[in-house]
Amino acid sequence: MSESGGPPSGKSDAPGDGPGAAARGPGGGLLMGRFFGVPIYVAPSWFLIAALITWVFGDQLDTVLPELGRARYLVSLFFAIAFYGSVLVHELAHTVAALRFKLPVRRIQLQFFGGISEIEKESDSPGREFVLAFVGPLLSLVLAGAFFGGMQLVESGTVPGVLLAGLMISNLIVAIFNFLPGLPLDGGRMLRAVVWKISGRAMTGTVAAAWVGRALALAVLVGLPLLSYGRDAGGSGVDSLTDALLAAVLAAIIWTGAGNSLRMARLRERLPALRARTLTRRAVPVASDTPLSEALRRANEAGARALVVVDGHGTPTALVRESAIVTTPEHRRPWVAVGGLAQDLTPGMRVSAELGGEDLLDRLRASPATEYLVVEPTGEIYGVLSTSDVEKAFLAAMSRP
């Protein structure tokens, strides 16, 4: 399944997919390679699930192909790798669709309960949203059909036959699971797209799909153990306990993913209010050798809250750091030049006054700094944008009911 995310997004996975968006570290695990420039990572948790699949499938092989002996675990390991290869194909389908729609993909990651494609932007239409979500489980269905076709070419009860049958069933389960109509699953994104199309509002679609996702989580939590109990009636109960634990994990993933999707949608709805022009502090230009006390006097007279260092031609060269001003004792300010408290301007520290919303946050994230020079489209100085002001406005937007 795919993951869309704007600024702070996050997502967890279910078989073949996971919830949307998150602030993860720059790594993401072991780098496997790149696909159209998109890095593909294997998270450390994958090795745990691969070992678990190898053990469980190996025990099942012992009842079907007892002649394999301990070699059954090598066959089972191959199955685990092939299955996650199928999951990777599922995620590559999302990635290809996203790139086709010119949506940047941060990375693909295989982890404990499947994989995620971290798509950095939201689809701009319900039609694209539907296609982007649909292609993943569709590819899983195609793979299930391909493995079924391969089963017709080999003898049943052989190693190739058992492997192909296992891969056919697992891909069919991945497809069916991800077609379920609740966020954060692909089916949930498809439902979101349909409601979005009907209502005309993306937020309405997200709310509907998120609540269906929560209902789905409760159904999984209650339904799987009940099915297992009926199947294991009169047995040891070990399988029922295992299924109950699995149901709890899946339900938690779906519930959390649905909640994250809802929170991120509400945040994106409020992000347009974050605009560089409204958050910028008025600034006064000063020469680098101006004493700090004099520069602050000029700023107070002009009603400004920031200082921009300029050269003899009035061209901005540096920004005086607010933290440096605060930590300079008042009795030393007449003897400290602003140039010694300034940070040289880099191209990344110039921000257009017209930026806002996700575009503004992406711009700041690309070039981390404490202050930015805000300029008009004509190149004129508009003021200074402080990261602390952006953070306050962001938290205020998050806390609004």
N, C-alpha and C positions, 0 to 999 in steps of 0.2 A: 504494500500500500504506500501511497505517497504521503508526504508531510509538507504542508505549507506553513510558512512561518514568516512573519515580519520580524521586527526587532527581537523581542525576547520570546522565542517560541520554544515548545518542547513537546516531545512525543515518545511514547513507549510502544511496544509492539505486541501484536498477536500473531498467530501463524501467518507468515507471509506479509504482514503489515503491522502498522502501529499508529498511535495517536500523533497528533501534530505538533510540533515545534519546539525547540528548547535551546536554551543556552547551554551548549556543551563545550567542552574544551576543544582546542584547536586540533587535537590528535584524533581520537575516536577509535584507537586500537591499532591493529597491524594493517599497514597499507598493502593491499593486494595488487593494486594497479589503478589505471584510469580508463574511463570510458567517455570518449568525446571531451576529454579534459576534466571530467568529474571523478574525484578520488573515490575509491571503493575500499572500505575498511572492514576488518573483522574484529568485533569487540571481544575482550577477554571472556565474557560470559558465553560466547559461542562455543568455546572449547568444552565448557561444562555440559552444555546441552548435547554436543556431539558425542561426548563420552557416555551420556545417559542414553542416547539413541542407540549407540553401539552396544551397550549392555542389554537394553530391553529387546531390541530387534535380534540380537545374537541369541538370547534365550528362546525367542520364538522360532528362530531357524533350527534350533536343536530338536524341536518337535516335527518340523517339516523335512529337514535334511540332516538327520542324525549322523550320517556318514561323514559330514564335514569335520566333526570333532572341534578342536579349538580354532581351526581355520574359519569357523563361522564368524568369529569376531572381526576378522579381516574383511569378510564379505559385508558384515554389518557396518563397519567403518566406511566402506565404499558407499553403502546406501546413505549414510548420514551426510557424506560429502556431496553425493549426487542430489539428495533432497535439497540441501542448501544451495546447490547450483541452480535448482529450479526456482527457489525463492529469489535468488539473484536475478534470474530472467524476469520474474514478476516485477522486481524493482526497476530493472532496466527499461521495461515497458513504460513505467511511469516517467522515467527520466527522458526517454526519447520523446514522449508526448509533451513534456514540459519544455524541452529545448525547441521542439517544433513550434510551440506557442511563445517562444522567446522569454520563457520564465527561467531565471538562473537556478541551478541546482547546486547547493553547497557541497553535498556528498551523499554517498550511499553507504549504509552501515548494516552489516549482518550481526545480529545479536541473539540473546537467549531465546526469545519467542518469535523470531523471524527477521524481518529486515525493514528498513525505512529509507525513503528517498527524501532528503531534506530540501524542499523547494522553497526558495527564499521569498517568493512573491505570491500573492493570491491571484487566482484566475480573474479576468476582467469581465467574464460573461458566464451565465449558467451553462451554456452549451459546452464551453471549453472545460468548465469544472466537471461536467458529466463525463466527457471523453477522457479527461485526465484520470479520473477515478476508475472508469470502466476498463481501461486497457490492461490493468494489472491482473484482476481475476480472469479476464478473457484469455490472457496468455497462459494462466494456470490451467484453464480448461483445455486450451490447445495442447499443452504439454501432456495433460491427462489422456487426451485422445491419441497423441503420438505414442505414448507408452502402451496404451491399449492395442494400438496397431502393431507395435513391436511384439506384444504377447502372442499375437496370431502367427508369428514367424518362428517361435521357439517352442520347445516342449514344456508343458507345465510340470511342476515338480522338480525342475532343474534350477541351478543357481541363476542363470539369466531370466528364467521365467518368474522366479520368486522376486527378484530385484525389480523387474519391470512391473509386476503386479503391485508391489509395495509403492513404487514411484507413481503409478497410475492412481492408486487410492489416495496417497498423501497429497498429490496435486489437486485431486477432486475435492478433498476436504478443505484445502487452502482456498480454492475458488469459492466453494459454497459458503465457508465461514466469512470470507471477505465480501460476499454479496449481501450479507445480512444488513438490513437498512438502519444502521445506527452508527453515529460517530463513536470512535475514530476510524471505523472500518471503511473500506472503499464504498460499500453499499450505503453507508451513512452519508458520504460525500455525494453520492448519486442522488439520494433522497434530498439532501440540501439543495442540489442543483434544480431538482424538479420543483420544490417549494419556492425557491428563489425565482424561477421562471414564472410560476403562477402568481406569486405575490408581488413580484417586482422589487423585493428587498432581500439582499443577501443575508442580513441579520435574522430575518424571519425564518429563512431556511436553516440557518445554523442552530437557532433555538429549537426548532422542531426536531432536527436530526440528533441534537445533543440529548434531548429528553427521551427520544426513542432509544438512543444508545444506553442511557441509564436504565431504562426498562429492560433492555436486552441483557445488561449486566446482571440484573436481579433474576431474570429467567435462566441465565447460565448458572448462577449460584445455586438456585433451587432445583432446576431441571436436571442437570447432569447427575447429581447424587441420587435423585429419585430413579432415573433410568438405570444407574449402576446398581442400586439396591434391588430393583426388580430382576436384573440380570443375574445378580450374585446371591439370590435367595437360597438359603441353605448352605452357602459356602462359608469360607473363612472370614470374609469381610475385608480382606486386605485390598482387593481390587476396588471395593466401594470406598475405602478410606483414601486410596490413591486418587480416585476420580473426584472425591470431594475436595481434596487439596488442589487438584488441577482446576476444578471449577472455581475455587476461591481465588486462585491466582489470575485466571482469565477474567473473572468478574471484576477484580480490582483494576486490572489493566484497562478494561473497557470503560468502567466507571470513571477512572482518573482521566483517561483520554478524552471522554465526552466533556468532562468538566473543564479540562485545559482548552479544548476547542471553543467552548462557550466563552471562557474568559478572554481568550485571544481575539475572538470576534468582537466582543464588547470593547476591548482595548483599541482595535483597529477603527472601530466606529468613532472613538473619541480622539484618535491621533491627529486628525486634520486640524484640531484646535491648537496643536503645538506648531507655531510658526516662528521662524527666525526673526521676522520683523517685529513681532509683538514681545518676544523674549529678550531682545537685544538691549544692552545698556548703552546709554548715550556716552560718548567718549570725547576727550579733548586731545588734540595733537600736541606733543611736546618734544623738544630736542633731547638727545640722549644725555647731554651734560646738565640738564635742568635738575636742581635740587628737588628731592622728593617733596619737601614741605611746600615749595613753590608750585609744583605740579598739582598737589592736592588742593591748594588754595584756588588755583584756576578752575579745577574741576568743580569745587563747591560753588564758586560764583556762577558757573555755567549750568549747574544742576546736573552734572555728569557723574557717573560712577565708575568710569574706566579711563585708562591712559594708553594712548597709542604713541609710540616713539616714531618720529619721522626724520628724514634727512633734510638737507638744506633746500631741496626742491619740493618738500612737502610730501614725499613718497613714504608711505608706512614701511618700516623695516622691522619692528618688533612690538610685542605687547608686554606691558608691565603686569607681572603676575600678582593677582590679588593676595595670594598666600604670602608673597614676599613683602608686600606692603604691611600686612597685618603683623608680621613677625619683626618688623623694624621698629625699635623703640622710638617714641615721639621725640626724645631729646637728641636723637641721632639723625632725624629726617632732614634737617637743614644741611647736613654734611654728606648725605648719600645721594649720588646721582641716579636718576631713574634708569639709565642705561645698564647699571649693575644689577637691577632687579628685573630686567626684561628678558623675554624669550624671543629669539630671532624668528621671524615669520618664515614659514615654509609654505609651498603651494597648497598643501593639505589643510592649512589653517585659515584659508580664505573661503568664506561661505557666502553664498548669494542670499540676499535679504528675501528673495522670493521662495526659498525652500521651506517646506513644512511637512508635517506628518512623517510617514515612513521614509520618504526621501531625505528629510533632514536627519533622522536618526541613523540611516545608512551612511550618510556623509560623515557624521561625527564618528561613527564606529570605524570607518575606513582609515581615519587619521586621528587617533586618540590624542587629546590635549586638554588643558584646563581652561583655556580661553581661545576664542576664534575671532578673527577680524571679519566683520559682516560688511559686505560691499553691495552697492546698488548695481543693477545690470549695466549701468554706464561706467562702473569702476570706481565711483566715488565712495568714500568711507561713510558707512551708515552707523557703525558702532562696534561694540564688542559683545560677543555671546559667551557667557560663562556656562561651563558644563554643570555647575551646581544649580543654576537657574533652570536648565533643561530638566535635570533630575527632579527638582521640586515640582515643576509643572507636570512631569510624567506621573509622579506619585499622586498628585492631585487628581489627574484624569483617571487613574486606576481606582481611587477611593470613592469616586462619585457613584451614588446608587444608580 
